[in-house]
């Protein structure tokens, strides 16, 4: 296995454990996101400093408005997804990971980009998959909270991706550092005004918050950006969709979350259709 493929695979596996870890952290989503943003910002900055890489502040200033909005979108995306994890890791992660196909759909609407027949079919199949996962065709409907928060997180992610395409001359890690720090500022302000800053935190939660900040954000993003630019699109798509698979498996096996046979079929349809749609978009480009 190539080094870059291995690095991307490790990053994907780490991202896939986010939901499981968050379930054992007893703080509000706002405080968790704020803590994650602060710890990850410090970690990434230290790594860049130790590597002797200088941050291009001029490029950041030139894109300040777009970076500010993207940082806000990132903050809300994390808030929604961690809130959804409290109800269902598997469903929240699965719905959130439909983002690439919705980026294609939203781009087609906003920028009048023509969708191919394959992409349209993939969009329809993803909608069908979500309906199957929701349990609407069965007696027992799946956790509606996971569906809603996963969908809200996905919408934030989509617009963040589209906005990031308009950010010019800013290195990926510089961009990530700024966006994560801005998400920390946003969520800290909200947490203070809504009185969601805990007076005390148990040891397990504190250690897991540090783990999410350092490993699941700082290290994972560095591994991700160290490999993503050199790998072909098909490898990125195929390996990248291990993340929702890992989340679903951990949710069902470790957290004992229920998933029906139709839900399993819907999950497979969503992952495969989104992967094919993303590959189709990359091939078109």
C-alpha positions as CSV (number, residue, x, y, z in Angstrom):
1,X,0.0,0.0,0.0
2,X,1.3,3.4,-0.9
3,X,2.2,5.8,1.9
4,X,-0.4,8.4,0.8
5,X,-3.1,5.8,0.6
6,X,-2.2,4.6,4.0
7,X,-2.3,8.1,5.5
8,X,-5.7,8.8,3.9
9,X,-7.0,5.4,5.2
10,X,-5.8,6.2,8.7
11,X,-7.5,9.7,8.6
12,X,-10.7,8.1,7.4
13,X,-10.7,5.5,10.2
14,X,-10.1,8.2,12.8
15,X,-13.0,10.4,11.4
16,X,-15.2,7.3,11.6
17,X,-14.8,7.1,15.4
18,X,-16.0,10.6,16.1
19,X,-19.5,9.6,16.9
20,X,-18.6,6.8,19.2
21,X,-16.2,8.9,21.2
22,X,-18.6,11.8,21.5
23,X,-21.3,9.5,23.1
24,X,-19.0,9.2,26.2
25,X,-18.5,12.9,26.6
26,X,-20.9,14.5,29.1
27,X,-21.0,18.1,27.9
28,X,-23.2,20.1,25.5
29,X,-22.5,20.1,21.8
30,X,-21.6,23.8,21.9
31,X,-19.0,23.3,24.5
32,X,-17.6,20.1,22.8
33,X,-17.2,21.9,19.5
34,X,-15.6,25.0,21.2
35,X,-13.2,22.8,23.0
36,X,-12.4,20.7,19.9
37,X,-11.8,23.9,17.9
38,X,-9.5,25.4,20.5
39,X,-7.4,22.3,21.0
40,X,-7.2,21.5,17.3
41,X,-6.2,25.1,16.4
42,X,-3.4,25.1,18.9
43,X,-2.2,21.7,17.7
44,X,-2.2,22.5,14.0
45,X,-0.5,25.8,14.6
46,X,2.2,24.1,16.6
47,X,2.7,21.5,13.9
48,X,3.1,24.2,11.2
49,X,5.4,26.2,13.5
50,X,7.6,23.1,14.2
51,X,7.7,22.4,10.4
52,X,8.9,25.9,9.7
53,X,5.9,26.6,7.5
54,X,4.7,30.3,7.5
55,X,1.0,31.1,7.3
56,X,0.1,33.3,4.4
57,X,-1.7,36.0,6.3
58,X,-2.0,38.2,3.2
59,X,-4.0,35.5,1.3
60,X,-6.1,34.9,4.4
61,X,-6.8,38.7,4.6
62,X,-7.8,38.7,0.9
63,X,-10.3,36.0,1.6
64,X,-11.4,37.1,5.1
65,X,-15.1,37.4,4.4
66,X,-15.4,33.9,2.8
67,X,-13.2,32.4,5.5
68,X,-15.4,34.0,8.2
69,X,-18.6,32.5,6.7
70,X,-17.0,29.1,6.1
71,X,-15.8,29.1,9.7
72,X,-19.3,29.8,10.9
73,X,-20.7,27.1,8.7
74,X,-18.1,24.6,10.0
75,X,-19.1,25.5,13.6
76,X,-22.8,24.9,13.0
77,X,-22.0,21.7,11.1
78,X,-20.1,20.3,14.0
79,X,-22.8,21.5,16.5
80,X,-25.5,19.7,14.4
81,X,-23.6,16.5,13.9
82,X,-22.5,16.2,17.6
83,X,-26.1,16.9,18.7
84,X,-27.3,14.2,16.3
85,X,-24.7,11.8,17.6
86,X,-26.4,11.9,21.0
87,X,-29.4,10.3,19.5
88,X,-28.0,8.0,16.7
89,X,-24.4,7.8,15.6
90,X,-25.2,5.6,12.6
91,X,-28.1,7.6,11.2
92,X,-26.5,11.0,11.8
93,X,-23.2,9.9,10.1
94,X,-25.0,8.3,7.2
95,X,-27.2,11.3,6.4
96,X,-24.3,13.7,6.8
97,X,-22.2,11.7,4.4
98,X,-24.7,12.2,1.6
99,X,-23.2,15.7,1.3
100,X,-21.1,15.1,-1.9
101,X,-24.2,14.1,-3.9
102,X,-26.1,17.2,-2.6
103,X,-23.1,19.4,-3.4
104,X,-23.6,18.3,-7.0
105,X,-27.3,19.0,-6.8
106,X,-27.0,22.4,-5.2
107,X,-24.2,23.4,-7.6
108,X,-26.5,22.5,-10.5
109,X,-29.2,24.7,-9.1
110,X,-27.0,27.7,-8.1
111,X,-24.5,27.7,-10.9
112,X,-26.7,26.1,-13.7
113,X,-24.3,23.2,-14.0
114,X,-25.8,20.5,-16.1
115,X,-26.3,17.2,-14.3
116,X,-25.5,14.0,-16.2
117,X,-28.1,11.2,-16.3
118,X,-25.9,9.1,-14.0
119,X,-25.8,11.9,-11.4
120,X,-29.6,12.4,-11.5
121,X,-30.1,8.7,-11.0
122,X,-27.6,8.8,-8.0
123,X,-29.5,11.7,-6.5
124,X,-32.8,9.8,-6.8
125,X,-31.3,6.7,-5.3
126,X,-29.8,8.7,-2.3
127,X,-33.3,10.1,-1.6
128,X,-34.7,6.5,-1.7
129,X,-31.9,5.3,0.6
130,X,-32.7,8.0,3.2
131,X,-36.3,7.0,3.1
132,X,-35.4,3.4,3.7
133,X,-33.1,4.3,6.6
134,X,-35.8,6.5,8.1
135,X,-38.1,3.5,8.5
136,X,-41.0,5.2,6.8
137,X,-41.9,2.0,5.0
138,X,-41.9,0.0,8.3
139,X,-43.9,0.0,11.5
140,X,-41.1,1.6,13.5
141,X,-39.7,4.9,12.3
142,X,-35.9,5.4,13.0
143,X,-34.7,8.1,15.3
144,X,-36.0,11.3,13.7
145,X,-33.5,13.5,15.7
146,X,-30.5,11.7,14.0
147,X,-32.1,12.3,10.6
148,X,-32.8,16.0,11.2
149,X,-29.5,16.9,12.7
150,X,-27.6,14.8,10.2
151,X,-29.5,16.7,7.4
152,X,-28.7,20.1,8.9
153,X,-25.1,19.2,9.3
154,X,-25.0,18.0,5.7
155,X,-26.5,21.3,4.4
156,X,-23.9,23.3,6.3
157,X,-21.2,21.0,4.9
158,X,-22.5,21.4,1.3
159,X,-22.4,25.2,1.4
160,X,-19.0,25.2,3.1
161,X,-17.6,23.0,0.3
162,X,-19.1,25.3,-2.4
163,X,-17.8,28.4,-0.6
164,X,-14.3,26.9,-0.2
165,X,-14.1,26.5,-4.0
166,X,-14.2,30.4,-4.1
167,X,-11.3,30.8,-1.6
168,X,-8.1,31.5,-3.6
169,X,-4.4,31.2,-2.8
170,X,-4.9,29.9,0.8
171,X,-3.1,26.7,1.6
172,X,-5.4,23.8,2.8
173,X,-4.0,23.6,6.3
174,X,-3.9,27.4,6.7
175,X,-7.5,27.5,5.6
176,X,-8.4,24.7,8.0
177,X,-6.6,26.4,10.9
178,X,-8.5,29.6,10.4
179,X,-11.9,27.9,9.9
180,X,-11.5,25.7,13.0
181,X,-10.4,28.7,15.1
182,X,-13.4,30.8,13.9
183,X,-15.7,27.9,14.7
184,X,-14.2,27.9,18.2
185,X,-14.9,31.6,18.6
186,X,-18.5,31.3,17.4
187,X,-19.4,28.3,19.5
188,X,-17.7,29.8,22.6
189,X,-19.7,32.9,22.3
190,X,-22.9,30.9,21.9
191,X,-22.0,28.6,24.8
192,X,-21.4,31.6,27.1
193,X,-24.6,33.3,26.2
194,X,-26.7,30.2,26.5
195,X,-24.9,29.2,29.7
196,X,-23.6,25.9,28.4
197,X,-20.2,26.2,29.9
198,X,-19.9,23.4,32.5
199,X,-18.7,24.2,36.0
200,X,-17.0,20.9,36.3
201,X,-16.1,18.1,33.8
202,X,-15.5,14.5,34.7
203,X,-12.1,13.0,34.0
204,X,-13.3,10.7,31.2
205,X,-15.0,13.6,29.3
206,X,-12.0,15.8,29.7
207,X,-9.6,13.2,28.3
208,X,-11.9,12.4,25.4
209,X,-12.3,16.1,24.5
210,X,-8.5,16.3,24.3
211,X,-8.5,13.1,22.2
212,X,-11.1,14.5,19.8
213,X,-9.2,17.8,19.6
214,X,-5.7,16.4,19.0
215,X,-6.2,13.1,17.3
216,X,-9.7,13.2,15.6
217,X,-9.2,16.8,14.4
218,X,-5.6,17.9,14.5
219,X,-3.8,14.7,13.5
220,X,-6.6,13.5,11.2
221,X,-6.8,16.8,9.2
222,X,-3.0,16.8,8.8
223,X,-3.0,13.2,7.6
224,X,-5.9,14.0,5.3
225,X,-4.3,17.1,3.6
226,X,-0.9,15.3,3.4
227,X,-2.4,12.7,1.2
228,X,-5.5,14.0,-0.5
229,X,-3.8,16.0,-3.2
230,X,-1.8,13.1,-4.6
231,X,-4.4,10.3,-4.7
232,X,-6.6,9.6,-7.7
233,X,-10.4,10.4,-7.4
234,X,-11.5,6.8,-7.3
235,X,-9.2,6.0,-4.2
236,X,-10.5,9.1,-2.4
237,X,-14.1,8.2,-3.0
238,X,-13.8,4.5,-2.2
239,X,-11.7,4.9,0.9
240,X,-13.6,8.1,2.0
241,X,-16.8,6.1,2.2
242,X,-15.4,3.8,4.8
243,X,-16.1,6.6,7.3
244,X,-19.9,6.2,7.4
245,X,-19.4,2.4,7.3
246,X,-17.2,2.5,10.4
247,X,-19.6,4.9,12.1
248,X,-22.6,2.6,11.4
249,X,-20.7,-0.6,12.5
250,X,-19.6,1.1,15.8
251,X,-23.1,2.5,16.4
252,X,-24.7,-0.9,15.9
253,X,-22.1,-3.1,17.5
254,X,-20.8,-1.0,20.4
255,X,-23.7,1.4,21.1
256,X,-26.4,-1.3,20.3
257,X,-28.2,1.1,17.9
258,X,-31.0,-0.6,15.9
259,X,-31.0,-0.9,12.2
260,X,-33.6,-2.8,10.2
261,X,-33.0,-4.9,7.1
262,X,-34.5,-2.1,5.0
263,X,-32.2,0.3,6.8
264,X,-29.2,-1.8,5.9
265,X,-30.3,-1.8,2.2
266,X,-30.9,2.0,2.4
267,X,-27.4,2.5,3.9
268,X,-25.8,0.5,1.1
269,X,-27.8,2.4,-1.6
270,X,-26.7,5.8,0.0
271,X,-23.0,4.9,0.2
272,X,-22.7,3.3,-3.2
273,X,-24.8,6.0,-5.0
274,X,-23.0,8.9,-3.4
275,X,-19.6,7.3,-4.2
276,X,-20.6,6.8,-7.8
277,X,-22.0,10.3,-8.1
278,X,-18.8,11.8,-6.7
279,X,-16.7,9.7,-9.1
280,X,-18.9,10.9,-11.9
281,X,-18.4,14.5,-10.9
282,X,-14.6,14.1,-10.8
283,X,-14.6,12.4,-14.2
284,X,-16.7,15.2,-15.6
285,X,-14.2,17.8,-14.3
